[in-house]
């Protein structure tokens, strides 16, 4: 079978097409609250289509004040059986999580991961808010044994390529 054949057998659902707003190179600025300190964060995330537009791949890094470089790789996709989005993340902070999510409204995509860390209940909540086609706001809260242990709030601005006239 040719890829065109597979695309006709498995047409993209509208839920996958909604992820298009994430595609691009994004400049990141914001902060992370960790250990009682508010630390500046700045970096770049590159989000591109994966698997014939069935998913989105993110490869990114942020420089976090006093902590160094934070690296993250994500795959975002839509499970047509569960009718849920999945955000599978691997980071250089020992996180390997499969978040499940859905659109809360036309501009807000929300994900939650529930598991264990240090043998204690752990939850991570991520919210992606579309401010405009070229700006996103992301918040992430980590909760360990019922207590918030870290928070991240970042703004992403799409790096626009200059038009050739």
C-alpha positions in Angstrom: 0.0 0.0 0.0 1.1 3.5 -0.7 0.8 6.2 2.0 -2.1 7.7 0.1 -4.0 4.5 0.4 -3.5 4.4 4.2 -4.6 8.1 4.4 -7.9 7.2 2.6 -8.5 4.2 4.9 -7.7 6.2 8.0 -8.8 9.8 7.4 -7.8 12.4 9.9 -10.6 13.2 12.4 -11.4 16.8 13.2 -9.8 16.3 16.7 -6.4 15.7 15.1 -6.8 18.7 12.8 -7.4 20.9 15.8 -3.8 20.4 16.9 -2.5 22.4 13.9 -2.4 25.5 16.0 0.6 23.9 17.9 2.8 23.5 14.8 5.8 25.8 14.6 8.9 27.0 16.3 8.0 28.7 19.6 10.1 31.0 21.7 9.4 30.4 25.4 9.5 32.8 28.3 8.1 32.4 31.8 8.8 31.0 35.2 9.0 27.8 37.2 8.3 27.7 41.0 10.3 25.0 42.6 11.6 24.6 46.1 9.8 27.8 47.1 11.8 29.8 44.5 10.4 31.5 41.4 12.9 30.9 38.6 13.0 32.5 35.2 12.7 30.1 32.2 13.5 30.8 28.6 13.9 28.5 25.6 12.7 27.1 22.3 10.2 24.3 21.4 9.9 23.0 17.9 6.5 21.3 17.2 6.0 19.5 13.9 3.6 17.0 12.5 4.3 13.3 13.0 2.9 10.1 11.5 1.2 11.7 8.5 -0.4 14.4 10.7 -1.9 11.9 13.2 0.3 13.4 15.9 2.5 16.3 16.9 6.1 15.9 17.9 7.7 18.4 20.3 11.5 18.7 20.8 12.4 21.5 23.2 14.6 22.9 25.8 14.5 25.6 28.3 17.2 27.3 30.4 15.8 27.5 34.0 17.5 30.0 36.2 19.7 28.2 38.9 18.8 24.8 37.5 20.3 24.6 34.0 18.9 23.2 30.8 15.5 21.4 30.9 14.9 19.0 27.9 11.6 17.6 26.9 10.3 15.4 24.1 6.5 15.0 23.6 4.2 13.2 21.3 0.6 14.4 21.2 -2.1 12.4 19.5 -5.8 11.6 19.6 -7.1 8.2 20.5 -10.3 7.6 18.5 -11.4 4.7 20.7 -11.1 6.6 24.0 -12.1 9.9 22.4 -9.2 11.5 24.4 -5.9 13.2 23.6 -2.7 11.7 24.8 0.5 13.7 25.6 3.4 11.4 26.2 6.3 13.2 27.7 9.9 12.2 28.4 12.2 14.8 30.2 15.7 15.0 31.6 14.1 15.3 35.1 13.3 11.6 35.1 9.6 12.2 34.0 8.0 9.7 31.6 4.3 10.4 31.7 1.2 9.6 29.6 -1.2 12.5 30.1 -4.8 12.2 29.0 -6.8 15.2 28.0 -9.5 17.0 26.2 -10.6 20.5 25.0 -12.3 22.3 27.8 -13.5 25.0 25.4 -12.5 26.3 22.0 -9.2 27.7 23.2 -8.2 25.4 26.1 -6.6 22.0 25.9 -6.2 20.3 29.3 -4.2 17.2 30.2 -3.8 15.2 33.5 -1.3 12.5 34.4 -1.9 10.4 37.6 0.7 8.0 38.9 3.2 7.6 41.7 6.4 9.3 42.6 8.5 8.3 45.7 5.7 5.7 46.3 3.3 8.6 46.9 0.3 9.7 44.7 1.4 12.1 42.1 -0.6 14.3 39.6 0.5 16.6 36.9 -2.0 19.0 35.3 -1.2 20.8 32.1 -3.3 23.5 30.4 -2.6 24.9 26.9 -4.5 28.1 26.2 -4.6 29.6 22.7 -4.1 33.3 23.0 -3.8 33.8 19.3 -2.5 31.8 16.3 1.0 33.0 17.2 0.8 32.9 21.0 0.1 30.1 23.6 0.0 30.1 27.4 0.9 26.9 29.2 0.6 26.2 32.9 1.7 23.0 34.6 1.2 22.1 38.2 2.7 19.1 39.9 1.0 17.7 43.0 2.7 15.1 45.3 0.7 13.5 48.1 -1.9 16.3 47.8 0.6 19.2 48.0 1.7 21.4 45.0 5.4 20.9 44.6 6.1 22.9 41.5 4.4 25.2 39.0 5.3 26.4 35.6 3.8 29.2 33.7 5.2 30.0 30.2 4.2 32.0 27.2 5.0 30.7 23.8 5.4 33.0 20.8 5.7 31.6 17.3 8.8 32.5 15.5 7.5 34.0 12.2 9.5 33.6 9.1 9.9 36.8 7.1 8.0 37.0 3.9 10.1 37.4 0.7 8.6 40.2 -1.4 
